[in-house]
């Protein structure tokens, strides 16, 4: 994918967890924004956004959900799938504009939340037209 290769250096792919020097957004988040724009999304309009994390226990999952709710997100905890034993899903939702500032602050919040709770933050997705998926 040429979009994430360095033109002035070699053909080494960019670390998708690294941040863009211009916007401070992780390249993985720029890829999501790019996919939304390619599908016709107006990124200046509010849209339904979902964040995914996986906690090591039900108690930790509920604690993470409470922290997310305190930040204005709607949160739900779901039990582990049979193939992912010990990984309680924490699914958080919000309607917001995907401005660079919001994307950075939300990504930082969910990554920090996962790090503090020995959990995994798996990223986010958003609706193209602003409505819930």
C-alpha positions as protocol buffer text, in pm:
chain_id: "A"
residue {
  index: 1
  type: UNK
  ca { x: 0 y: 0 z: 0 }
}
residue {
  index: 2
  type: UNK
  ca { x: 191 y: 306 z: -123 }
}
residue {
  index: 3
  type: UNK
  ca { x: 8 y: 549 z: 102 }
}
residue {
  index: 4
  type: UNK
  ca { x: 209 y: 434 z: 404 }
}
residue {
  index: 5
  type: UNK
  ca { x: 554 y: 394 z: 252 }
}
residue {
  index: 6
  type: UNK
  ca { x: 824 y: 653 z: 289 }
}
residue {
  index: 7
  type: UNK
  ca { x: 905 y: 820 z: -41 }
}
residue {
  index: 8
  type: UNK
  ca { x: 1227 y: 988 z: 71 }
}
residue {
  index: 9
  type: UNK
  ca { x: 1385 y: 675 z: 222 }
}
residue {
  index: 10
  type: UNK
  ca { x: 1359 y: 305 z: 149 }
}
residue {
  index: 11
  type: UNK
  ca { x: 1058 y: 81 z: 95 }
}
residue {
  index: 12
  type: UNK
  ca { x: 1031 y: -14 z: 463 }
}
residue {
  index: 13
  type: UNK
  ca { x: 664 y: 0 z: 568 }
}
residue {
  index: 14
  type: UNK
  ca { x: 570 y: 259 z: 827 }
}
residue {
  index: 15
  type: UNK
  ca { x: 491 y: 138 z: 1180 }
}
residue {
  index: 16
  type: UNK
  ca { x: 111 y: 174 z: 1191 }
}
residue {
  index: 17
  type: UNK
  ca { x: 129 y: 254 z: 1565 }
}
residue {
  index: 18
  type: UNK
  ca { x: 367 y: 544 z: 1500 }
}
residue {
  index: 19
  type: UNK
  ca { x: 223 y: 896 z: 1486 }
}
residue {
  index: 20
  type: UNK
  ca { x: 208 y: 1127 z: 1189 }
}
residue {
  index: 21
  type: UNK
  ca { x: 452 y: 1413 z: 1255 }
}
residue {
  index: 22
  type: UNK
  ca { x: 204 y: 1663 z: 1107 }
}
residue {
  index: 23
  type: UNK
  ca { x: -115 y: 1568 z: 1294 }
}
residue {
  index: 24
  type: UNK
  ca { x: 2 y: 1348 z: 1581 }
}
residue {
  index: 25
  type: UNK
  ca { x: -248 y: 1080 z: 1473 }
}
residue {
  index: 26
  type: UNK
  ca { x: -135 y: 718 z: 1463 }
}
residue {
  index: 27
  type: UNK
  ca { x: -103 y: 590 z: 1108 }
}
residue {
  index: 28
  type: UNK
  ca { x: -356 y: 314 z: 1185 }
}
residue {
  index: 29
  type: UNK
  ca { x: -611 y: 584 z: 1271 }
}
residue {
  index: 30
  type: UNK
  ca { x: -526 y: 777 z: 954 }
}
residue {
  index: 31
  type: UNK
  ca { x: -600 y: 455 z: 764 }
}
residue {
  index: 32
  type: UNK
  ca { x: -948 y: 437 z: 923 }
}
residue {
  index: 33
  type: UNK
  ca { x: -1012 y: 804 z: 839 }
}
residue {
  index: 34
  type: UNK
  ca { x: -889 y: 743 z: 484 }
}
residue {
  index: 35
  type: UNK
  ca { x: -1123 y: 445 z: 442 }
}
residue {
  index: 36
  type: UNK
  ca { x: -1416 y: 652 z: 569 }
}
residue {
  index: 37
  type: UNK
  ca { x: -1335 y: 934 z: 328 }
}
residue {
  index: 38
  type: UNK
  ca { x: -1298 y: 688 z: 38 }
}
residue {
  index: 39
  type: UNK
  ca { x: -1649 y: 560 z: 117 }
}
residue {
  index: 40
  type: UNK
  ca { x: -1786 y: 914 z: 94 }
}
residue {
  index: 41
  type: UNK
  ca { x: -1796 y: 1010 z: 462 }
}
residue {
  index: 42
  type: UNK
  ca { x: -1792 y: 1382 z: 541 }
}
residue {
  index: 43
  type: UNK
  ca { x: -1539 y: 1379 z: 824 }
}
residue {
  index: 44
  type: UNK
  ca { x: -1661 y: 1717 z: 951 }
}
residue {
  index: 45
  type: UNK
  ca { x: -2001 y: 1564 z: 1042 }
}
residue {
  index: 46
  type: UNK
  ca { x: -2069 y: 1370 z: 1366 }
}
residue {
  index: 47
  type: UNK
  ca { x: -2078 y: 994 z: 1330 }
}
residue {
  index: 48
  type: UNK
  ca { x: -2131 y: 681 z: 1537 }
}
residue {
  index: 49
  type: UNK
  ca { x: -1793 y: 553 z: 1663 }
}
residue {
  index: 50
  type: UNK
  ca { x: -1724 y: 221 z: 1836 }
}
residue {
  index: 51
  type: UNK
  ca { x: -1409 y: 133 z: 2037 }
}
residue {
  index: 52
  type: UNK
  ca { x: -1306 y: -225 z: 2115 }
}
residue {
  index: 53
  type: UNK
  ca { x: -1105 y: -346 z: 2413 }
}
residue {
  index: 54
  type: UNK
  ca { x: -1053 y: -685 z: 2575 }
}
residue {
  index: 55
  type: UNK
  ca { x: -1017 y: -724 z: 2951 }
}
residue {
  index: 56
  type: UNK
  ca { x: -861 y: -1019 z: 3137 }
}
residue {
  index: 57
  type: UNK
  ca { x: -1161 y: -1059 z: 3373 }
}
residue {
  index: 58
  type: UNK
  ca { x: -1522 y: -958 z: 3413 }
}
residue {
  index: 59
  type: UNK
  ca { x: -1437 y: -730 z: 3707 }
}
residue {
  index: 60
  type: UNK
  ca { x: -1170 y: -547 z: 3506 }
}
residue {
  index: 61
  type: UNK
  ca { x: -1407 y: -518 z: 3210 }
}
residue {
  index: 62
  type: UNK
  ca { x: -1673 y: -352 z: 3425 }
}
residue {
  index: 63
  type: UNK
  ca { x: -1414 y: -117 z: 3579 }
}
residue {
  index: 64
  type: UNK
  ca { x: -1301 y: -17 z: 3228 }
}
residue {
  index: 65
  type: UNK
  ca { x: -1663 y: 36 z: 3122 }
}
residue {
  index: 66
  type: UNK
  ca { x: -1722 y: 266 z: 3422 }
}
residue {
  index: 67
  type: UNK
  ca { x: -1411 y: 471 z: 3335 }
}
residue {
  index: 68
  type: UNK
  ca { x: -1530 y: 506 z: 2974 }
}
residue {
  index: 69
  type: UNK
  ca { x: -1879 y: 607 z: 3086 }
}
residue {
  index: 70
  type: UNK
  ca { x: -1726 y: 874 z: 3312 }
}
residue {
  index: 71
  type: UNK
  ca { x: -1566 y: 1017 z: 2993 }
}
residue {
  index: 72
  type: UNK
  ca { x: -1903 y: 1031 z: 2813 }
}
residue {
  index: 73
  type: UNK
  ca { x: -1897 y: 700 z: 2624 }
}
residue {
  index: 74
  type: UNK
  ca { x: -2173 y: 441 z: 2635 }
}
residue {
  index: 75
  type: UNK
  ca { x: -2016 y: 112 z: 2740 }
}
residue {
  index: 76
  type: UNK
  ca { x: -2115 y: -254 z: 2736 }
}
residue {
  index: 77
  type: UNK
  ca { x: -1936 y: -562 z: 2866 }
}
residue {
  index: 78
  type: UNK
  ca { x: -1974 y: -892 z: 2682 }
}
residue {
  index: 79
  type: UNK
  ca { x: -1856 y: -1235 z: 2795 }
}
residue {
  index: 80
  type: UNK
  ca { x: -1565 y: -1405 z: 2618 }
}
residue {
  index: 81
  type: UNK
  ca { x: -1627 y: -1593 z: 2296 }
}
residue {
  index: 82
  type: UNK
  ca { x: -1544 y: -1967 z: 2312 }
}
residue {
  index: 83
  type: UNK
  ca { x: -1228 y: -1912 z: 2107 }
}
residue {
  index: 84
  type: UNK
  ca { x: -1117 y: -1615 z: 2322 }
}
residue {
  index: 85
  type: UNK
  ca { x: -1147 y: -1749 z: 2674 }
}
residue {
  index: 86
  type: UNK
  ca { x: -1048 y: -1497 z: 2937 }
}
residue {
  index: 87
  type: UNK
  ca { x: -1106 y: -1195 z: 2713 }
}
residue {
  index: 88
  type: UNK
  ca { x: -1409 y: -997 z: 2821 }
}
residue {
  index: 89
  type: UNK
  ca { x: -1514 y: -750 z: 2550 }
}
residue {
  index: 90
  type: UNK
  ca { x: -1556 y: -386 z: 2645 }
}
residue {
  index: 91
  type: UNK
  ca { x: -1742 y: -208 z: 2366 }
}
residue {
  index: 92
  type: UNK
  ca { x: -1769 y: 169 z: 2395 }
}
residue {
  index: 93
  type: UNK
  ca { x: -1970 y: 398 z: 2170 }
}
residue {
  index: 94
  type: UNK
  ca { x: -2012 y: 769 z: 2110 }
}
residue {
  index: 95
  type: UNK
  ca { x: -2140 y: 1005 z: 1843 }
}
residue {
  index: 96
  type: UNK
  ca { x: -1873 y: 1262 z: 1761 }
}
residue {
  index: 97
  type: UNK
  ca { x: -1686 y: 1436 z: 1484 }
}
residue {
  index: 98
  type: UNK
  ca { x: -1368 y: 1255 z: 1384 }
}
residue {
  index: 99
  type: UNK
  ca { x: -1147 y: 1563 z: 1411 }
}
residue {
  index: 100
  type: UNK
  ca { x: -774 y: 1500 z: 1452 }
}
residue {
  index: 101
  type: UNK
  ca { x: -796 y: 1622 z: 1813 }
}
residue {
  index: 102
  type: UNK
  ca { x: -1083 y: 1385 z: 1896 }
}
residue {
  index: 103
  type: UNK
  ca { x: -917 y: 1088 z: 1726 }
}
residue {
  index: 104
  type: UNK
  ca { x: -590 y: 1146 z: 1914 }
}
residue {
  index: 105
  type: UNK
  ca { x: -753 y: 1205 z: 2253 }
}
residue {
  index: 106
  type: UNK
  ca { x: -986 y: 905 z: 2222 }
}
residue {
  index: 107
  type: UNK
  ca { x: -710 y: 674 z: 2100 }
}
residue {
  index: 108
  type: UNK
  ca { x: -485 y: 788 z: 2385 }
}
residue {
  index: 109
  type: UNK
  ca { x: -768 y: 743 z: 2639 }
}
residue {
  index: 110
  type: UNK
  ca { x: -851 y: 387 z: 2531 }
}
residue {
  index: 111
  type: UNK
  ca { x: -486 y: 283 z: 2499 }
}
residue {
  index: 112
  type: UNK
  ca { x: -411 y: 421 z: 2849 }
}
residue {
  index: 113
  type: UNK
  ca { x: -725 y: 254 z: 2988 }
}
residue {
  index: 114
  type: UNK
  ca { x: -611 y: -80 z: 2847 }
}
residue {
  index: 115
  type: UNK
  ca { x: -252 y: -34 z: 2966 }
}
residue {
  index: 116
  type: UNK
  ca { x: -364 y: 52 z: 3321 }
}
residue {
  index: 117
  type: UNK
  ca { x: -584 y: -258 z: 3336 }
}
residue {
  index: 118
  type: UNK
  ca { x: -354 y: -514 z: 3172 }
}
residue {
  index: 119
  type: UNK
  ca { x: -605 y: -528 z: 2887 }
}
residue {
  index: 120
  type: UNK
  ca { x: -589 y: -496 z: 2509 }
}
residue {
  index: 121
  type: UNK
  ca { x: -715 y: -199 z: 2306 }
}
residue {
  index: 122
  type: UNK
  ca { x: -808 y: -323 z: 1959 }
}
residue {
  index: 123
  type: UNK
  ca { x: -900 y: 4 z: 1786 }
}
residue {
  index: 124
  type: UNK
  ca { x: -1212 y: 169 z: 1654 }
}
residue {
  index: 125
  type: UNK
  ca { x: -1452 y: 192 z: 1364 }
}
residue {
  index: 126
  type: UNK
  ca { x: -1707 y: 451 z: 1259 }
}
residue {
  index: 127
  type: UNK
  ca { x: -2016 y: 470 z: 1046 }
}
residue {
  index: 128
  type: UNK
  ca { x: -1986 y: 633 z: 706 }
}
residue {
  index: 129
  type: UNK
  ca { x: -2315 y: 822 z: 725 }
}
residue {
  index: 130
  type: UNK
  ca { x: -2318 y: 913 z: 1095 }
}
residue {
  index: 131
  type: UNK
  ca { x: -2585 y: 664 z: 1200 }
}
residue {
  index: 132
  type: UNK
  ca { x: -2533 y: 369 z: 1432 }
}
residue {
  index: 133
  type: UNK
  ca { x: -2410 y: 58 z: 1252 }
}
